[in-house]
Amino acid sequence: MRRHLRLVSVCVISVFVSGLYVFEQLASSLETDASAGGLSPPHPQHRCKSMSVTHWNPYWRLPRDVCGKNCFMESARRYAVDKTLSEVDRAEPVRLAVVACGPRLEETLTMLKSAVLFSHRTLHFHIFAEDELHAGFRDALESWPGSFRSKFNYTTYPITFPSDNAKEWKKLFKPCASQRLFLPLILTEVDSLLYVDTDILFLHPVEQIWNFLSQFNSTHMAAMAPEHEEPRIAWYNRFARHPYYGKTGVNSGVMLMNMTRIRAKRFKNDMTTVHLRWADLLMPLLQKYKLNITWGDQDLLNIIFHYNPESLFVFPCHWNYRPDHCIYGSNCAAAEHHGVYVLHGNRGVYHDDKQPAFRAIYEAIQKYPFGEDAVSFLLKPLEEKLKTTMHTYCGRSSHLFTKKLQESIRKLQNDNHNAR
């Protein structure tokens, strides 16, 4: 009887051990399959620890083994799945960010107006501005006619920098300009974003530049245009005292970002052999190069993508057309062929007489009354004004400014007609 019981016990133990072995092999097989399918294995110690959370020590800067927003959810082991961009989701709004400080309210509103006028997609504006400008943005945007107001939503934010170095970041190049570097770390729930300077005008629907996201490969996380097309008059290759992207650098006035990828990537750099996350890269980079940079945050972006060129998608110059492209004669071949899609009036040319063709377009869009005949109240007055600018090189290229704008205005005209 005892022998029988011992035999049964041995059999039970053997079955139990065999079951454990099979389960272990099955688990190992599933983990291998997950890795092959594009899933990253979980961090070996992804468990909650105690750490204070503040505005500039929020969950996105906590170590990997410290919980952030939801300790219960984040304490579980989890897989990270990279969001693919094989197709841009048309149900999602086009997210546009801008940073405004000082006397930039009217210029920023004109930029937003150009985006709303010609877009056929829902837009969401992320407006970072000094506190005293918030009421001005709110009052102006809420006063726009309902047919245009229904095309966008907006959120206003204060200007915020890491408290330890706030003064240094705020005075870099232009007031508040470096705020754009921190957008991936502030807008943590936003996947992709189009950042533009306040002196941008859209002459073509903004969603067309947004569609470049669908052309990103698996390593791309940002898109910008070259700083120059002609190396003989380019700035970076002649004067820069720091590394820069490509042959002539890139201009950050129009910057399309997949911020999910920016937050996740570890960037190569020339400060350490360790690849650094975005949040850990910015301040050391500024400390190393602050005496050698001229254009502030744009120079820092050039340095970053010099060492990570596989991460940058470069779009043609007609998506960021500046006075440099015509001041010494036309040197943007893409604009010659397609026309100008996005106008960038840097160096204050909308507000002085140095480049009257740029100023004419700005004032035409600024003064256009919402809902009126776009040909009579926008296009024809603009064309007449541009005729007076032919004494300048950019004035002689002004047909490039109106080439795509005419198409956008015809569509706007049809929209206004259908709305009546």
Secondary structure, DSSP 8 states (H G I E B T S, - for coil): -HHHHHHHHHHHHHHHHHHHHHHHHHHHHHHHHHHHTTEE---TT--------BTTB-GGGS-TTS--S-HHHHTS---EE----SS--TTS-EEEEEEE-SS-HHHHHHHHHHHHHH--S-EEEEEEE-GGGHHHHHHHHHHS-HHHHTTEEEEEE-----GGGHHHHHTSSSTTGGGGGGHHHH-TT-SEEEEE-TTEEESS-HHHHHGGGGG--TT--EEEEES-S-GGG-SHHHH-SS--STTT-EEEEEEEEEHHHHHH-EE--SS-SS-EEHHHHHHHHHHHHTTT-SSTHHHHHHHHHHH-GGGEEE--GGGSB-GGGTTTS---HHHHHH--SEEE-TTTTTSSSSSHHHHHHHHHHHH--TTS-HIIIIIHHHHHHHGGGTTSHHHHTHHHHHHHHHHHHHHHHHHHHHH-
